[in-house]
Amino acid sequence: MIDTKEPREELASKRRTPAQPFYFNTSAHLLRIAPQRANTLAELRAALGVCPEGSIFLHTFRTLQEHHFIREGYNNDFAHWVLHSCHEPGLAEQLARVDVREFTSLPALRERLIQIVSRYLESNPAAGARPAKKTFYFCLSDVVVIPTNFVARTMAEFIQGLKSVSVHSIHHHFIEARLRLKLASNDFSQWLQAAGMTDGAHAVNRIDIYKSTLEEVRQQIIQVVERASK
């Protein structure tokens, strides 16, 4: 009798080959100044309620890319300003604890920030009118998605793409994608999931963006995919 069953290695390889290629993109951000500004914490709270969603994105999600090489310190512009210009470390710590990975919509993130500032001012009313050392200028950015030359149709090509693209591309697919997908996930994990690499997809999604630089995030993703591909 002829055994028509495919070798186990070939079956595993097929399961690790997605039906769709992965197109590595990056993004450029065109910075603009928003009308809102704050000279006190009370003004910050008011401005958070009316500023464009692009400002919320820029001063939280975008900050992770701008300061990707910093291991320690406050991870969003609001926390940084509250600490250094308003000298309110308690509020700064609360704002810094906001994890953007929990949010798939900017309105929800906006509401969380407003709640934090409002509760702090309820407990510390005198802090609301105290003048800040420097004005906080709300900015926003228009995102332009830019294709790269890297396309992956196999796991080997995917790993090579991860090694070759810029950290801006890593940020685009790993962090910004959460808002685009409206899922607490990222482009890399979604593609791995489609390839049948569920454990690898979950492992990538668990990588801590707050304890690693984007370059370290890249290396951790590569290690996960290489292990899962064996």
C-alpha positions in Angstrom: 0.0 0.0 0.0 1.3 3.5 -0.9 1.2 5.9 1.9 -0.5 9.1 0.5 -0.1 11.0 3.7 2.2 14.0 3.5 5.2 13.9 5.9 4.5 15.6 9.2 7.2 18.3 8.5 5.5 19.3 5.2 2.1 19.6 6.9 3.5 21.8 9.6 5.2 23.9 7.0 2.0 24.4 5.1 0.2 25.5 8.3 2.9 28.1 8.8 2.5 29.6 5.4 -0.3 32.2 5.4 -2.7 32.5 2.5 -2.0 36.2 2.3 1.5 37.9 2.1 2.5 40.4 4.8 3.2 43.9 3.4 5.5 45.8 5.6 4.5 49.5 5.8 5.7 52.5 7.7 4.0 55.8 8.4 4.9 59.5 8.3 3.3 62.0 10.6 2.7 65.6 9.5 2.7 67.7 12.6 0.2 70.5 13.2 -0.5 72.8 16.1 -3.9 72.5 17.6 -5.9 75.5 19.0 -5.8 74.2 22.5 -3.2 75.0 25.1 -2.9 74.7 28.9 -1.2 76.8 31.5 -2.8 75.1 34.5 -4.1 71.6 35.3 -7.6 72.9 35.1 -7.0 74.1 31.6 -5.4 70.8 30.7 -8.6 69.0 31.9 -10.8 71.3 29.8 -8.6 71.0 26.7 -8.6 67.2 26.9 -12.3 67.3 26.4 -12.3 69.3 23.2 -8.9 68.7 21.5 -8.9 66.7 18.3 -8.5 63.0 18.5 -5.3 63.4 16.7 -3.9 65.2 19.7 -4.7 62.3 22.0 -3.0 60.0 19.6 0.1 62.2 19.2 0.7 62.7 22.8 0.2 59.1 23.8 0.7 56.5 21.0 3.1 58.6 19.0 5.2 59.5 22.0 6.2 55.8 22.3 7.9 56.1 18.9 9.5 59.4 19.5 11.1 58.2 22.7 11.5 54.5 21.8 15.1 54.5 23.0 14.2 55.5 26.5 13.8 52.6 29.0 12.7 54.6 31.9 10.6 57.8 32.5 7.2 58.9 31.6 5.8 57.5 28.5 3.4 60.2 27.4 3.6 63.9 26.9 0.8 64.7 29.4 2.6 62.9 32.3 5.9 64.6 31.3 4.4 68.1 31.4 2.5 67.5 34.6 5.7 66.4 36.3 8.2 68.9 35.0 6.0 72.0 34.5 3.3 71.5 37.1 5.4 69.7 39.7 2.7 67.2 40.5 4.4 63.8 40.6 1.3 62.0 42.0 -0.8 63.0 39.0 2.2 62.4 36.6 2.5 58.8 37.9 -1.2 58.1 37.4 -1.1 59.4 33.8 2.1 57.4 33.1 0.4 54.2 34.2 -2.1 54.5 31.4 -1.3 51.6 29.1 -2.2 52.4 25.4 -2.4 48.6 24.7 -5.7 48.6 26.6 -7.4 50.9 24.2 -8.7 50.4 20.7 -10.4 53.7 20.4 -9.2 57.3 21.0 -12.4 58.4 22.6 -12.0 55.8 25.3 -8.4 56.8 25.9 -9.5 60.5 26.1 -12.1 59.6 28.7 -9.6 57.8 30.8 -7.2 60.8 30.8 -10.0 63.2 31.7 -11.1 60.9 34.6 -7.6 60.8 36.0 -7.1 64.5 35.9 -10.6 65.2 37.2 -10.2 62.9 40.2 -6.9 64.3 41.1 -8.2 67.9 41.1 -11.1 66.8 43.2 -8.7 65.6 45.8 -6.2 68.5 45.2 -8.4 71.6 44.3 -5.5 74.1 44.8 -3.5 72.4 42.1 -6.0 73.2 39.4 -5.2 76.9 39.2 -1.5 76.9 40.0 0.4 78.3 36.9 2.6 75.8 35.1 6.3 76.6 34.4 5.7 76.1 30.7 2.7 76.1 28.5 1.5 72.8 27.1 0.7 73.2 23.4 -1.6 70.6 22.0 -0.4 69.2 18.6 -1.8 66.7 16.2 -0.5 64.8 13.3 -1.9 63.6 10.0 -0.8 60.0 9.4 0.5 59.0 5.9 1.0 55.3 5.4 4.0 54.5 3.2 4.7 51.1 1.7 8.2 49.6 2.1 10.0 47.3 -0.3 9.6 44.3 2.0 6.8 41.7 1.4 6.7 38.4 3.2 5.1 35.3 1.7 6.9 32.8 3.9 8.1 32.8 7.4 11.7 33.1 6.3 10.8 36.3 4.4 8.8 37.6 7.3 11.8 37.2 9.6 14.0 38.9 7.1 11.5 41.8 6.8 11.5 42.2 10.6 15.3 42.4 10.5 15.4 44.9 7.7 12.6 47.5 8.2 13.0 50.6 10.3 11.8 50.9 13.9 9.1 53.2 12.6 7.7 50.3 10.7 7.7 48.2 13.8 5.8 50.9 15.7 3.3 51.2 12.8 2.5 47.5 12.8 2.9 46.7 16.5 1.5 49.8 18.3 -0.5 52.0 15.9 -2.3 48.9 14.4 -4.3 48.5 17.6 -6.4 51.6 16.7 -6.7 50.5 13.1 -7.7 47.0 13.9 -10.0 48.0 16.8 -8.5 45.0 18.6 -6.1 44.6 21.5 -3.7 43.1 19.1 -1.3 44.0 16.3 -0.6 43.3 12.6 2.2 40.8 13.3 0.1 38.7 15.7 -2.9 38.8 13.3 -0.7 37.5 10.4 0.8 34.8 12.6 -2.6 33.8 13.8 -3.8 33.4 10.2 -0.8 31.1 9.6 -1.9 28.8 12.4 0.8 30.0 14.8 -1.5 30.8 17.6 1.1 30.5 20.4 3.5 32.7 18.5 0.8 35.2 17.9 0.0 35.4 21.6 3.6 35.6 22.6 4.2 38.5 20.3 1.2 40.3 21.6 2.5 39.9 25.2 5.8 41.8 24.5 5.9 44.7 26.9 6.4 48.0 25.0 7.0 49.9 28.2 10.0 47.9 29.3 11.7 47.6 25.9 12.9 49.9 23.3 11.4 49.4 19.8 14.7 47.8 18.7 14.4 45.4 21.6 10.8 44.8 20.6 12.0 43.9 17.1 14.5 41.4 18.4 11.9 39.8 20.7 9.4 39.4 17.8 12.1 37.8 15.7 13.0 35.4 18.5 9.3 34.4 19.0 8.8 33.8 15.2 12.0 31.8 14.8 11.1 29.6 17.7 7.5 29.1 16.5 8.7 28.3 12.9 10.8 25.4 14.0 
